[in-house]
Amino acid sequence: MSDSRSAALFAAARRLMPGGVSSPVRAMGAIGREPFVVARGEGAELVDVDGRRYIDWVVSWGALIAGHAHPDVVAAVTARTAAGTSYGAPCEGEFELARLVVELVPSAEMVRFTCSGTEAAMSAVRLARAVTGKSRILKFAGAYHGHADPFLAEAGSGLATQGIPASPGVPEAVVKETTVVPWNDRQAVEQALDGGEFAAIVCEPYPANMGLVPPQSGFLGFLREQADRAGALLVFDEVITGFRVAVGGAQEREQVVPDLTVLGKVLGGGLPLAAFAGRRELMEQVAPSGPVYQAGTLSGNPLATAAGRVAVELARDRALRARLERTTSELAGGLRELARELGVPLYVAEVPGLLCPFFASQPVRNFEDARASDAKAYAAFARAMIERGVFVPPSRFEAWFPSFAHESSHVERTLIAARDALAQAAAE
Ligand code: PMP
């Protein structure tokens, strides 16, 4: 590694960019190694600048449900590029994608496109605050909704806590309006809502940024009831789950319809695109049809909407969805089996299209449980996997992302690497 082209490029990059990266997790600090530098992606694989190949279970953190460089996505983007890359005026591509979102996502009657999930989540909160005339938001410990100030709140001690800034630079006054409670904890939600006036309950319906921690049975329906009781909006952040766990997202799978939905990742087919969507009377409050300001120079970009349209059309293909489910359960089941054989305590969370192995002997129900999982064992495991040419998330708090491009052979090769990597993790 040390005399590789990756290492040389990354050493130089560290002098140019903080940590050498454009987004922190890419630096692989949590597992104590340096990243490889990518030359190209092909289907379910990445190739680095030294020509090493990796089976990719990160696939741009879930943005590439069809895998890297899917020929239909490449063709759509290439064709659009020749017609100009941004107009600053309406174009048909965004209308077509909006129509698809409205058709597929149960809560979506209207949609506003943005360039990132961060912007979309931030804007959904602004809208919720505007329409309810209240300012507090309720979020869950360990959930991630991008890096806008209201979400960079951390739980203090206690069941339901007023947020404290999770980063320097975030004003206390902003996160004081954010209450943080443990996921899957009904009592904490009720208690928090009784203690103030809330604009919104914001959640990832299948939290996938604390590892993967699906809701306990009935918990999303409970949140729906509680939001109604409190006169707050229910906001589902489906940036990860949208078009992935079901074509209509977790809300389709769980039959719980939020007021507003945040979308991203799959929606943009690997280009910068996200959105917030919801009921017509709410969305009509957004400028220019309403007073709630929200805008973006590159929002609804023609390349991104073209890529997104292909990706979302692929995501509704039944055969591809069946394959995604099979890949997920084969990989999750295979990891469980290996761990059992080797006597390694491993709890593998799984929903269609997402999985996450925790080095823990008990089921993981919330962020506290996730944090109690063995960080050193995951780091050793992930390092060993990457050394063996399998790119798994370099953090125990991230989900693994199967794609339509992954085949049984990728699962088999991953499990061969995992046998050694689990043994190594157990030995360290
Ligand atoms: N919400 C969720 C659930 C996410 O997983 C992410 C990013 N991983 C975001 C919001 C923020 O999206 P972006 O990185 O596009 O700003």
Boltz pocket constraint, residues with backbone or C-beta under 6 A from the ligand:
constraints:
  - pocket:
      binder: B
      contacts: [[A, 61], [A, 115], [A, 116], [A, 117], [A, 118], [A, 119], [A, 121], [A, 144], [A, 145], [A, 146], [A, 147], [A, 204], [A, 209], [A, 237], [A, 238], [A, 239], [A, 240], [A, 264], [A, 265], [A, 274]]
      max_distance: 6.0
